[in-house]
């Protein structure tokens, strides 16, 4: 079971080397992450984009390009289409965003001919390693789907459980979060959380233990679970693996609070795609990009998106 | 300007000593906080509740009760009514919850004859002192009002601005938070945040600077504001004082994440009442209760609820 990004990297040592297809690879932090991923034996890469620019940037950072296949496509949309098709056709395992805007990148992911759509909604999982918490936390959806319905949440849980299992967490504990830990008819989020719990109990949500609604302290703080009346009898007692947020505002505000206040490691990938897709933002560090590649690689190894 | 709870305590040294009315004071952590508040010259207290129990608990903790007025009322509802009336009648300045459930306590706050209702909605502010952040953060509403409307949010801002001003923050910066920092018609929260900003600009929300929608990083992380395109030209650049949450789920999940991950000091009071009301929960430490008394005392000093 991976309890850290180091565990994920260790797990990858026995896996076959994966291949990235990078759209518009002319971006220094992206090339830096690609280089590190190769050095650590996680993934090779096919660099699609403006070859002159890629060479110029690589020279500046002392990166040896002779080990990479480069496909010279100057146009952004064409570069994205070319790169995503490599994954669609099985010539690469992971699709990664480079120097292009998210909208154009996502259009290529959803391209009907050469993209990676499954017909199911796209979502997103962010994986955190936080000092003082003895396991990885899988947060969803903090970045992509604004207002998931009950049906969406069921699907999101399934996606995220598969990512957690790819990281070796065989039966992840899933906490549908809310402000409170009891059902309150005036708070639809709590009613949905209870319904997700029931669906898990009757076997309609598999390979995990769902227990909601849960407040954040009962989800991730064992001492809170110890002290709160009735909390000890729950299925999750401060030991949740997957944190399912009510909506993107709750998710994103919590996510950014964690990044601001704790010294964390994190990585993230899209879910609901045929192959792992890395959609990191420009503000993400090289380390976040590398962690995301490692995460995508373990998921590609399991191929259970 | 108070940048910490120590600053608030220092500010109180020049203020008159306030008086607490405690409902059902037979509770050790509450008595401990009451004792510390007296020792530090913040507040005296009238203890309303089961006198035998109060004496038994005080003896066990070595608390000298001779310095306190005790009103012996065994019945919970009657004790709450008695205690709140002391504040209503001006015999005490701050109403504090002891050993009774929140529902009964709130009923007494809202009592039409002897309570502290103003005719406006009740809300809640939580004040955090967080290492690495050079000022107090005022979070609202993370505990009380589930789904504030636009009108509610306007009122909540007014309440919280008054609390911040009582703490010496003369013109607080208010961040209506969301997952994103641009208006998106598909996210009503962002539309409301922009409207609150406009209302501030035309003078309908006073004594503060409102700038929303804002993501958490732009609200509290100056380096994020430094790096994000367009962020430098905003009125808030990582230096928000007041964090206005979209709803109670986003607020409470963020609040509990902060408590779990950072070594914080915090205190909180109800807002929208005629006098400060302390509604801490059983799981709050003595320190949180004491900080809440200090916060209530500075607000009582300003009397601008």
Interface residues (C-beta under 8 A of the other chain):
Chain A: X130 X132 X142 X143 X146 X177 X178 X179 X180 X186 X187 X189 X215 X216 X217 X220 X221 X224 X227 X228 X245 X246 X247 X248 X249 X250 X251 X252 X253 X254 X256 X257 X258 X259 X260 X261 X262 X283
Chain B: X130 X132 X142 X143 X146 X177 X178 X179 X180 X186 X187 X189 X215 X216 X217 X220 X221 X224 X227 X228 X245 X246 X247 X248 X249 X250 X251 X252 X253 X254 X256 X257 X258 X259 X260 X261 X262 X283
